[in-house]
């Protein structure tokens, strides 16, 4: 919390010898933050469990991705057109559930602690996959997708847990590891799901259920509570609703960083919703080639998140890491959009994945400006931004793509959606330079 006028901080112009250079550069962003409480015992084992929780959640989601369309189509007697529309509805509902329930899960974790929310999510997600594996009709499968959107909303709580047990100067690296967990699930999930789906389209759901339930049982024994009782805050629907949770991001210069995240998350939707159809239209790539290229995206996400984010932030600070990420992402999207043969797509992937530096660095800055009692609400708000992007991005980019090809094209440029995504990241780059600027007081040290 901010210092009161009656109790001003000591006027000491000598830098703290224990403060790293990135902390000095970002001290304007942490001046109002409340120092984190001491990490609980078993922090390393708990952080490892959270890493595997996120990885397994993403693995499970990735496993069902290649078989869900086939399962939907089987309920519709092979009607591909209807299946495509229904798949779009499934995706929209999933994003909507994330948007509405992520802030609730985050605020509940601020009230009752992280441990019960994380474990309930593990068990709930496991039972939901059982429901989807058993589903005898399309409406049951649809209900399962709604529940999976709700139960997977615990990701913000996992992020808040990592903030609880990690010193603030190391949070970018911690969030980078969780980003690597996302990438790991992104790489392995579809591959495993495709192999299992060839045996039986419902088998990936059963395996995903088993992974979630086993992880929940394991967590009962190894996961301590990370949020002390003195740092808990009362639950409030005013703060837990999607709009109310976002109000937290208006304070202390956080809105600029939140805007960067929102622009980046929306831009990321072009990869999720246009990339496959774009590759088929422009390069006539097979499913195997598309899948391999997406696997490479995941591999670089893991490498950057697990091995590079920590030294990059230590050397350049969060601001420098975000700048590199946004420039690299804009360059990568531009290369994909301008590639006539597909070669630049492969070359652009390592540049595109430099965005892996941006997400954890931005979340680290936001976390350092938020008190321990509001970490859950903060991460819920951040995941709410992902939900907004999931509601806006698919229709936005597919519309741009539809108007850049074919007879009714406004401008015949198939790469237009990727150029728009690159432009959004460049706007984010400008906002970054303003939102993370170093105050004059620090420059005079």
One Martini backbone bead per residue (centre of mass of N, CA, C, O) as a GRO file, in nm:
protein
  445
    1UNK     BB    1   0.101   0.033   0.013
    2UNK     BB    2   0.082   0.346   0.044
    3UNK     BB    3   0.222   0.604   0.178
    4UNK     BB    4   0.169   0.817   0.418
    5UNK     BB    5   0.207   1.151   0.489
    6UNK     BB    6   0.273   1.094   0.804
    7UNK     BB    7   0.474   0.844   0.680
    8UNK     BB    8   0.747   0.893   0.549
    9UNK     BB    9   1.001   0.804   0.377
   10UNK     BB   10   1.315   0.778   0.368
   11UNK     BB   11   1.584   0.999   0.266
   12UNK     BB   12   1.739   0.783   0.042
   13UNK     BB   13   1.986   0.788  -0.230
   14UNK     BB   14   2.085   0.501  -0.175
   15UNK     BB   15   2.122   0.216  -0.299
   16UNK     BB   16   2.034  -0.096  -0.262
   17UNK     BB   17   2.256  -0.362  -0.265
   18UNK     BB   18   2.009  -0.585  -0.306
   19UNK     BB   19   1.933  -0.436  -0.559
   20UNK     BB   20   1.858  -0.472  -0.867
   21UNK     BB   21   1.855  -0.322  -1.165
   22UNK     BB   22   1.558  -0.392  -1.244
   23UNK     BB   23   1.442  -0.265  -0.983
   24UNK     BB   24   1.526   0.026  -1.041
   25UNK     BB   25   1.380   0.058  -1.315
   26UNK     BB   26   1.094  -0.054  -1.161
   27UNK     BB   27   1.027   0.124  -0.901
   28UNK     BB   28   0.768   0.271  -1.002
   29UNK     BB   29   0.607  -0.019  -1.003
   30UNK     BB   30   0.671  -0.080  -0.665
   31UNK     BB   31   0.607   0.145  -0.455
   32UNK     BB   32   0.294   0.030  -0.387
   33UNK     BB   33   0.387  -0.230  -0.281
   34UNK     BB   34   0.353  -0.516  -0.095
   35UNK     BB   35   0.529  -0.705   0.079
   36UNK     BB   36   0.592  -1.017   0.089
   37UNK     BB   37   0.554  -1.289   0.238
   38UNK     BB   38   0.675  -1.548   0.367
   39UNK     BB   39   0.758  -1.836   0.259
   40UNK     BB   40   0.665  -2.139   0.267
   41UNK     BB   41   0.702  -2.441   0.329
   42UNK     BB   42   0.785  -2.616   0.051
   43UNK     BB   43   0.811  -2.433  -0.207
   44UNK     BB   44   0.937  -2.609  -0.428
   45UNK     BB   45   0.724  -2.837  -0.433
   46UNK     BB   46   0.483  -2.650  -0.487
   47UNK     BB   47   0.584  -2.522  -0.751
   48UNK     BB   48   0.602  -2.790  -0.901
   49UNK     BB   49   0.304  -2.860  -0.883
   50UNK     BB   50   0.200  -2.612  -1.036
   51UNK     BB   51   0.344  -2.671  -1.296
   52UNK     BB   52   0.202  -2.951  -1.345
   53UNK     BB   53  -0.084  -2.847  -1.341
   54UNK     BB   54  -0.065  -2.668  -1.590
   55UNK     BB   55   0.049  -2.881  -1.785
   56UNK     BB   56  -0.192  -3.084  -1.754
   57UNK     BB   57  -0.416  -2.894  -1.839
   58UNK     BB   58  -0.296  -2.840  -2.124
   59UNK     BB   59  -0.275  -3.133  -2.210
   60UNK     BB   60  -0.576  -3.198  -2.194
   61UNK     BB   61  -0.672  -2.980  -2.391
   62UNK     BB   62  -0.488  -3.082  -2.627
   63UNK     BB   63  -0.602  -3.376  -2.651
   64UNK     BB   64  -0.905  -3.285  -2.739
   65UNK     BB   65  -0.872  -3.107  -2.993
   66UNK     BB   66  -0.854  -3.334  -3.235
   67UNK     BB   67  -1.143  -3.490  -3.134
   68UNK     BB   68  -1.385  -3.301  -3.098
   69UNK     BB   69  -1.481  -3.262  -3.394
   70UNK     BB   70  -1.539  -3.566  -3.442
   71UNK     BB   71  -1.748  -3.601  -3.216
   72UNK     BB   72  -1.948  -3.392  -3.315
   73UNK     BB   73  -1.988  -3.516  -3.600
   74UNK     BB   74  -2.108  -3.788  -3.499
   75UNK     BB   75  -2.373  -3.650  -3.383
   76UNK     BB   76  -2.422  -3.518  -3.697
   77UNK     BB   77  -2.379  -3.734  -3.924
   78UNK     BB   78  -2.135  -3.578  -4.091
   79UNK     BB   79  -2.195  -3.266  -4.062
   80UNK     BB   80  -1.962  -3.030  -4.119
   81UNK     BB   81  -2.103  -2.756  -4.108
   82UNK     BB   82  -2.241  -2.796  -3.831
   83UNK     BB   83  -1.981  -2.867  -3.677
   84UNK     BB   84  -1.840  -2.592  -3.715
   85UNK     BB   85  -2.052  -2.423  -3.567
   86UNK     BB   86  -2.039  -2.582  -3.300
   87UNK     BB   87  -1.738  -2.537  -3.245
   88UNK     BB   88  -1.764  -2.229  -3.218
   89UNK     BB   89  -1.956  -2.241  -2.975
   90UNK     BB   90  -1.769  -2.390  -2.784
   91UNK     BB   91  -1.546  -2.169  -2.784
   92UNK     BB   92  -1.719  -1.932  -2.680
   93UNK     BB   93  -1.813  -2.060  -2.415
   94UNK     BB   94  -1.536  -2.108  -2.294
   95UNK     BB   95  -1.451  -1.807  -2.292
   96UNK     BB   96  -1.689  -1.706  -2.118
   97UNK     BB   97  -1.622  -1.872  -1.866
   98UNK     BB   98  -1.348  -1.747  -1.820
   99UNK     BB   99  -1.445  -1.453  -1.789
  100UNK     BB  100  -1.649  -1.504  -1.541
  101UNK     BB  101  -1.472  -1.719  -1.343
  102UNK     BB  102  -1.185  -1.618  -1.288
  103UNK     BB  103  -1.249  -1.392  -1.079
  104UNK     BB  104  -1.388  -1.578  -0.877
  105UNK     BB  105  -1.154  -1.771  -0.821
  106UNK     BB  106  -0.955  -1.553  -0.729
  107UNK     BB  107  -1.128  -1.438  -0.492
  108UNK     BB  108  -1.158  -1.706  -0.338
  109UNK     BB  109  -0.849  -1.732  -0.286
  110UNK     BB  110  -0.835  -1.471  -0.110
  111UNK     BB  111  -1.029  -1.597   0.113
  112UNK     BB  112  -0.950  -1.937   0.129
  113UNK     BB  113  -0.727  -1.991  -0.063
  114UNK     BB  114  -0.548  -2.180  -0.294
  115UNK     BB  115  -0.571  -2.486  -0.244
  116UNK     BB  116  -0.883  -2.546  -0.277
  117UNK     BB  117  -0.908  -2.437  -0.568
  118UNK     BB  118  -0.703  -2.617  -0.711
  119UNK     BB  119  -0.820  -2.896  -0.621
  120UNK     BB  120  -1.110  -2.859  -0.724
  121UNK     BB  121  -1.023  -2.829  -1.017
  122UNK     BB  122  -0.894  -3.102  -1.060
  123UNK     BB  123  -1.148  -3.271  -0.990
  124UNK     BB  124  -1.349  -3.127  -1.179
  125UNK     BB  125  -1.198  -3.182  -1.444
  126UNK     BB  126  -1.194  -3.488  -1.425
  127UNK     BB  127  -1.507  -3.530  -1.412
  128UNK     BB  128  -1.565  -3.385  -1.679
  129UNK     BB  129  -1.412  -3.585  -1.865
  130UNK     BB  130  -1.597  -3.816  -1.797
  131UNK     BB  131  -1.851  -3.690  -1.913
  132UNK     BB  132  -1.739  -3.656  -2.207
  133UNK     BB  133  -1.669  -3.958  -2.253
  134UNK     BB  134  -1.978  -4.052  -2.199
  135UNK     BB  135  -2.141  -3.892  -2.386
  136UNK     BB  136  -2.456  -3.964  -2.560
  137UNK     BB  137  -2.475  -3.651  -2.636
  138UNK     BB  138  -2.436  -3.328  -2.736
  139UNK     BB  139  -2.544  -3.185  -2.477
  140UNK     BB  140  -2.339  -3.321  -2.286
  141UNK     BB  141  -2.085  -3.212  -2.422
  142UNK     BB  142  -2.158  -2.915  -2.382
  143UNK     BB  143  -2.167  -2.924  -2.074
  144UNK     BB  144  -1.870  -3.008  -2.043
  145UNK     BB  145  -1.752  -2.748  -2.170
  146UNK     BB  146  -1.859  -2.556  -1.959
  147UNK     BB  147  -1.717  -2.687  -1.714
  148UNK     BB  148  -1.425  -2.661  -1.823
  149UNK     BB  149  -1.428  -2.350  -1.820
  150UNK     BB  150  -1.463  -2.334  -1.513
  151UNK     BB  151  -1.229  -2.525  -1.397
  152UNK     BB  152  -0.992  -2.378  -1.570
  153UNK     BB  153  -1.011  -2.102  -1.390
  154UNK     BB  154  -0.751  -2.173  -1.195
  155UNK     BB  155  -0.499  -2.044  -1.321
  156UNK     BB  156  -0.488  -1.780  -1.153
  157UNK     BB  157  -0.431  -1.931  -0.886
  158UNK     BB  158  -0.159  -2.043  -0.974
  159UNK     BB  159  -0.032  -1.766  -1.015
  160UNK     BB  160  -0.077  -1.667  -0.723
  161UNK     BB  161   0.092  -1.883  -0.589
  162UNK     BB  162   0.362  -1.798  -0.718
  163UNK     BB  163   0.355  -1.514  -0.592
  164UNK     BB  164   0.361  -1.606  -0.293
  165UNK     BB  165   0.647  -1.799  -0.328
  166UNK     BB  166   0.780  -1.540  -0.474
  167UNK     BB  167   0.992  -1.320  -0.519
  168UNK     BB  168   0.951  -1.030  -0.688
  169UNK     BB  169   1.231  -1.049  -0.858
  170UNK     BB  170   1.126  -1.365  -0.963
  171UNK     BB  171   0.845  -1.363  -1.118
  172UNK     BB  172   0.913  -1.372  -1.415
  173UNK     BB  173   1.040  -1.657  -1.404
  174UNK     BB  174   0.790  -1.801  -1.290
  175UNK     BB  175   0.600  -1.722  -1.524
  176UNK     BB  176   0.780  -1.852  -1.739
  177UNK     BB  177   0.737  -2.144  -1.645
  178UNK     BB  178   0.432  -2.142  -1.696
  179UNK     BB  179   0.463  -2.086  -1.996
  180UNK     BB  180   0.612  -2.354  -2.046
  181UNK     BB  181   0.372  -2.530  -1.964
  182UNK     BB  182   0.195  -2.445  -2.192
  183UNK     BB  183   0.388  -2.542  -2.418
  184UNK     BB  184   0.399  -2.840  -2.339
  185UNK     BB  185   0.097  -2.892  -2.386
  186UNK     BB  186   0.097  -2.790  -2.685
  187UNK     BB  187   0.285  -3.017  -2.789
  188UNK     BB  188   0.173  -3.296  -2.659
  189UNK     BB  189  -0.134  -3.305  -2.669
  190UNK     BB  190  -0.211  -3.338  -2.977
  191UNK     BB  191  -0.033  -3.587  -3.023
  192UNK     BB  192  -0.166  -3.775  -2.815
  193UNK     BB  193  -0.460  -3.733  -2.907
  194UNK     BB  194  -0.422  -3.844  -3.194
  195UNK     BB  195  -0.334  -4.131  -3.116
  196UNK     BB  196  -0.581  -4.201  -2.936
  197UNK     BB  197  -0.805  -4.124  -3.148
  198UNK     BB  198  -0.740  -4.364  -3.344
  199UNK     BB  199  -0.863  -4.569  -3.146
  200UNK     BB  200  -1.049  -4.347  -2.976
  201UNK     BB  201  -1.224  -4.051  -2.941
  202UNK     BB  202  -1.259  -4.099  -2.609
  203UNK     BB  203  -0.977  -4.160  -2.484
  204UNK     BB  204  -0.859  -3.872  -2.418
  205UNK     BB  205  -1.067  -3.817  -2.191
  206UNK     BB  206  -0.981  -4.043  -1.998
  207UNK     BB  207  -0.685  -3.954  -1.969
  208UNK     BB  208  -0.742  -3.666  -1.870
  209UNK     BB  209  -0.894  -3.755  -1.617
  210UNK     BB  210  -0.664  -3.912  -1.483
  211UNK     BB  211  -0.459  -3.680  -1.461
  212UNK     BB  212  -0.632  -3.488  -1.284
  213UNK     BB  213  -0.690  -3.684  -1.045
  214UNK     BB  214  -0.399  -3.754  -0.972
  215UNK     BB  215  -0.309  -3.464  -0.919
  216UNK     BB  216  -0.509  -3.413  -0.688
  217UNK     BB  217  -0.408  -3.638  -0.499
  218UNK     BB  218  -0.119  -3.534  -0.479
  219UNK     BB  219  -0.195  -3.247  -0.364
  220UNK     BB  220  -0.303  -3.342  -0.084
  221UNK     BB  221   0.012  -3.403   0.015
  222UNK     BB  222   0.204  -3.140  -0.114
  223UNK     BB  223   0.000  -2.891  -0.080
  224UNK     BB  224   0.031  -2.595   0.049
  225UNK     BB  225  -0.041  -2.309   0.186
  226UNK     BB  226   0.031  -1.964   0.070
  227UNK     BB  227  -0.197  -1.799   0.228
  228UNK     BB  228  -0.222  -1.607   0.473
  229UNK     BB  229  -0.463  -1.496   0.690
  230UNK     BB  230  -0.367  -1.190   0.699
  231UNK     BB  231  -0.388  -1.181   0.357
  232UNK     BB  232  -0.684  -1.191   0.356
  233UNK     BB  233  -0.998  -1.140   0.183
  234UNK     BB  234  -1.299  -1.053   0.127
  235UNK     BB  235  -1.570  -1.145  -0.035
  236UNK     BB  236  -1.668  -0.984  -0.356
  237UNK     BB  237  -1.881  -0.915  -0.616
  238UNK     BB  238  -1.756  -0.650  -0.707
  239UNK     BB  239  -1.467  -0.798  -0.762
  240UNK     BB  240  -1.564  -1.083  -0.906
  241UNK     BB  241  -1.658  -0.955  -1.136
  242UNK     BB  242  -1.537  -0.884  -1.441
  243UNK     BB  243  -1.552  -0.573  -1.413
  244UNK     BB  244  -1.454  -0.540  -1.118
  245UNK     BB  245  -1.172  -0.676  -1.152
  246UNK     BB  246  -1.061  -0.460  -1.362
  247UNK     BB  247  -1.036  -0.215  -1.160
  248UNK     BB  248  -0.756  -0.289  -1.047
  249UNK     BB  249  -0.605  -0.188  -1.326
  250UNK     BB  250  -0.635   0.137  -1.264
  251UNK     BB  251  -0.404   0.129  -1.062
  252UNK     BB  252  -0.084   0.244  -1.049
  253UNK     BB  253  -0.027   0.213  -1.371
  254UNK     BB  254  -0.175  -0.065  -1.488
  255UNK     BB  255  -0.333  -0.005  -1.754
  256UNK     BB  256  -0.101  -0.018  -1.959
  257UNK     BB  257  -0.024  -0.316  -1.912
  258UNK     BB  258  -0.306  -0.429  -1.970
  259UNK     BB  259  -0.315  -0.329  -2.266
  260UNK     BB  260  -0.083  -0.504  -2.364
  261UNK     BB  261  -0.211  -0.776  -2.303
  262UNK     BB  262  -0.464  -0.743  -2.474
  263UNK     BB  263  -0.328  -0.705  -2.745
  264UNK     BB  264  -0.169  -0.973  -2.735
  265UNK     BB  265  -0.411  -1.168  -2.703
  266UNK     BB  266  -0.552  -1.091  -2.963
  267UNK     BB  267  -0.318  -1.149  -3.157
  268UNK     BB  268  -0.301  -1.459  -3.080
  269UNK     BB  269  -0.570  -1.545  -3.229
  270UNK     BB  270  -0.452  -1.583  -3.516
  271UNK     BB  271  -0.310  -1.853  -3.450
  272UNK     BB  272  -0.577  -2.011  -3.351
  273UNK     BB  273  -0.786  -1.925  -3.616
  274UNK     BB  274  -0.597  -1.889  -3.901
  275UNK     BB  275  -0.341  -2.058  -3.952
  276UNK     BB  276  -0.452  -2.322  -4.074
  277UNK     BB  277  -0.622  -2.202  -4.313
  278UNK     BB  278  -0.387  -2.040  -4.432
  279UNK     BB  279  -0.196  -2.278  -4.499
  280UNK     BB  280  -0.397  -2.420  -4.686
  281UNK     BB  281  -0.446  -2.186  -4.888
  282UNK     BB  282  -0.135  -2.098  -4.954
  283UNK     BB  283   0.038  -2.401  -4.917
  284UNK     BB  284  -0.100  -2.683  -4.884
  285UNK     BB  285  -0.091  -2.807  -4.614
  286UNK     BB  286  -0.074  -3.051  -4.407
  287UNK     BB  287  -0.153  -3.165  -4.103
  288UNK     BB  288   0.137  -3.244  -4.034
  289UNK     BB  289   0.273  -2.969  -4.092
  290UNK     BB  290   0.105  -2.796  -3.906
  291UNK     BB  291   0.163  -2.957  -3.647
  292UNK     BB  292   0.471  -2.915  -3.655
  293UNK     BB  293   0.472  -2.606  -3.639
  294UNK     BB  294   0.322  -2.592  -3.363
  295UNK     BB  295   0.535  -2.754  -3.210
  296UNK     BB  296   0.758  -2.543  -3.248
  297UNK     BB  297   0.619  -2.325  -3.091
  298UNK     BB  298   0.620  -2.484  -2.824
  299UNK     BB  299   0.925  -2.526  -2.795
  300UNK     BB  300   1.000  -2.223  -2.775
  301UNK     BB  301   0.829  -2.167  -2.527
  302UNK     BB  302   0.990  -2.350  -2.340
  303UNK     BB  303   1.273  -2.236  -2.378
  304UNK     BB  304   1.217  -1.942  -2.298
  305UNK     BB  305   1.069  -1.991  -2.023
  306UNK     BB  306   1.293  -2.186  -1.882
  307UNK     BB  307   1.590  -2.033  -1.987
  308UNK     BB  308   1.559  -1.699  -2.067
  309UNK     BB  309   1.391  -1.505  -1.889
  310UNK     BB  310   1.577  -1.473  -1.645
  311UNK     BB  311   1.837  -1.347  -1.782
  312UNK     BB  312   1.692  -1.116  -1.931
  313UNK     BB  313   1.575  -0.972  -1.680
  314UNK     BB  314   1.845  -0.942  -1.529
  315UNK     BB  315   1.968  -0.757  -1.762
  316UNK     BB  316   1.694  -0.567  -1.866
  317UNK     BB  317   1.436  -0.618  -1.753
  318UNK     BB  318   1.105  -0.596  -1.808
  319UNK     BB  319   1.109  -0.380  -2.026
  320UNK     BB  320   1.316  -0.517  -2.217
  321UNK     BB  321   1.161  -0.786  -2.251
  322UNK     BB  322   0.903  -0.662  -2.374
  323UNK     BB  323   1.037  -0.530  -2.617
  324UNK     BB  324   1.148  -0.783  -2.751
  325UNK     BB  325   0.880  -0.936  -2.773
  326UNK     BB  326   0.721  -0.730  -2.952
  327UNK     BB  327   0.918  -0.717  -3.187
  328UNK     BB  328   0.927  -1.020  -3.247
  329UNK     BB  329   0.623  -1.061  -3.294
  330UNK     BB  330   0.590  -0.860  -3.528
  331UNK     BB  331   0.796  -0.998  -3.712
  332UNK     BB  332   0.668  -1.280  -3.722
  333UNK     BB  333   0.391  -1.199  -3.841
  334UNK     BB  334   0.508  -1.063  -4.096
  335UNK     BB  335   0.642  -1.319  -4.210
  336UNK     BB  336   0.388  -1.487  -4.239
  337UNK     BB  337   0.224  -1.282  -4.420
  338UNK     BB  338   0.474  -1.268  -4.653
  339UNK     BB  339   0.473  -1.564  -4.718
  340UNK     BB  340   0.477  -1.756  -5.026
  341UNK     BB  341   0.607  -2.062  -4.935
  342UNK     BB  342   0.671  -2.092  -4.597
  343UNK     BB  343   0.962  -2.025  -4.503
  344UNK     BB  344   0.901  -1.771  -4.315
  345UNK     BB  345   0.748  -1.926  -4.105
  346UNK     BB  346   0.987  -2.086  -3.987
  347UNK     BB  347   1.167  -1.835  -3.932
  348UNK     BB  348   0.943  -1.673  -3.754
  349UNK     BB  349   0.896  -1.840  -3.493
  350UNK     BB  350   1.131  -1.745  -3.305
  351UNK     BB  351   1.030  -1.451  -3.308
  352UNK     BB  352   0.738  -1.489  -3.212
  353UNK     BB  353   0.833  -1.632  -2.929
  354UNK     BB  354   0.936  -1.369  -2.783
  355UNK     BB  355   0.662  -1.325  -2.633
  356UNK     BB  356   0.752  -1.494  -2.380
  357UNK     BB  357   0.865  -1.226  -2.239
  358UNK     BB  358   0.605  -1.051  -2.196
  359UNK     BB  359   0.404  -1.190  -2.007
  360UNK     BB  360   0.574  -1.230  -1.740
  361UNK     BB  361   0.667  -0.935  -1.714
  362UNK     BB  362   0.390  -0.804  -1.687
  363UNK     BB  363   0.291  -0.978  -1.446
  364UNK     BB  364   0.515  -0.893  -1.256
  365UNK     BB  365   0.446  -0.592  -1.241
  366UNK     BB  366   0.157  -0.631  -1.137
  367UNK     BB  367   0.226  -0.798  -0.883
  368UNK     BB  368   0.417  -0.573  -0.750
  369UNK     BB  369   0.145  -0.371  -0.732
  370UNK     BB  370   0.024  -0.598  -0.542
  371UNK     BB  371  -0.123  -0.727  -0.294
  372UNK     BB  372  -0.151  -1.032  -0.138
  373UNK     BB  373  -0.480  -1.002  -0.113
  374UNK     BB  374  -0.490  -0.954  -0.463
  375UNK     BB  375  -0.373  -1.181  -0.650
  376UNK     BB  376  -0.627  -1.329  -0.741
  377UNK     BB  377  -0.770  -1.091  -0.871
  378UNK     BB  378  -0.550  -1.025  -1.072
  379UNK     BB  379  -0.541  -1.302  -1.224
  380UNK     BB  380  -0.838  -1.289  -1.299
  381UNK     BB  381  -0.814  -1.034  -1.472
  382UNK     BB  382  -0.609  -1.144  -1.673
  383UNK     BB  383  -0.792  -1.380  -1.765
  384UNK     BB  384  -1.015  -1.187  -1.859
  385UNK     BB  385  -0.851  -1.081  -2.097
  386UNK     BB  386  -0.846  -1.351  -2.241
  387UNK     BB  387  -1.152  -1.369  -2.271
  388UNK     BB  388  -1.187  -1.122  -2.446
  389UNK     BB  389  -1.005  -1.225  -2.672
  390UNK     BB  390  -1.180  -1.486  -2.723
  391UNK     BB  391  -1.433  -1.312  -2.817
  392UNK     BB  392  -1.295  -1.129  -3.043
  393UNK     BB  393  -1.071  -1.265  -3.227
  394UNK     BB  394  -1.202  -1.482  -3.412
  395UNK     BB  395  -1.399  -1.295  -3.572
  396UNK     BB  396  -1.197  -1.075  -3.655
  397UNK     BB  397  -0.985  -1.251  -3.820
  398UNK     BB  398  -1.177  -1.411  -4.005
  399UNK     BB  399  -1.291  -1.162  -4.144
  400UNK     BB  400  -1.031  -1.054  -4.262
  401UNK     BB  401  -0.967  -1.308  -4.427
  402UNK     BB  402  -1.233  -1.311  -4.599
  403UNK     BB  403  -1.152  -1.003  -4.713
  404UNK     BB  404  -0.854  -1.118  -4.850
  405UNK     BB  405  -1.023  -1.321  -5.025
  406UNK     BB  406  -1.146  -1.371  -5.315
  407UNK     BB  407  -1.396  -1.206  -5.477
  408UNK     BB  408  -1.473  -1.010  -5.208
  409UNK     BB  409  -1.215  -0.864  -5.185
  410UNK     BB  410  -1.076  -0.575  -5.074
  411UNK     BB  411  -0.779  -0.698  -5.014
  412UNK     BB  412  -0.547  -0.905  -5.178
  413UNK     BB  413  -0.434  -1.030  -4.859
  414UNK     BB  414  -0.378  -1.308  -4.680
  415UNK     BB  415  -0.183  -1.163  -4.448
  416UNK     BB  416  -0.360  -0.948  -4.296
  417UNK     BB  417  -0.402  -1.065  -4.005
  418UNK     BB  418  -0.090  -1.050  -3.937
  419UNK     BB  419  -0.056  -0.747  -3.973
  420UNK     BB  420  -0.255  -0.666  -3.754
  421UNK     BB  421  -0.110  -0.807  -3.522
  422UNK     BB  422   0.154  -0.650  -3.553
  423UNK     BB  423   0.029  -0.368  -3.501
  424UNK     BB  424  -0.062  -0.427  -3.211
  425UNK     BB  425   0.228  -0.471  -3.099
  426UNK     BB  426   0.334  -0.186  -3.171
  427UNK     BB  427   0.141  -0.042  -2.988
  428UNK     BB  428   0.240  -0.189  -2.734
  429UNK     BB  429   0.528  -0.073  -2.749
  430UNK     BB  430   0.452   0.220  -2.696
  431UNK     BB  431   0.312   0.169  -2.424
  432UNK     BB  432   0.558   0.053  -2.280
  433UNK     BB  433   0.738   0.311  -2.279
  434UNK     BB  434   0.531   0.460  -2.092
  435UNK     BB  435   0.447   0.251  -1.855
  436UNK     BB  436   0.787   0.186  -1.796
  437UNK     BB  437   0.908   0.433  -1.716
  438UNK     BB  438   1.166   0.616  -1.582
  439UNK     BB  439   1.220   0.800  -1.330
  440UNK     BB  440   1.409   1.068  -1.243
  441UNK     BB  441   1.501   0.968  -0.961
  442UNK     BB  442   1.651   0.720  -1.074
  443UNK     BB  443   1.844   0.860  -1.281
  444UNK     BB  444   2.001   1.023  -1.033
  445UNK     BB  445   2.160   0.778  -0.888
   0.00000   0.00000   0.00000
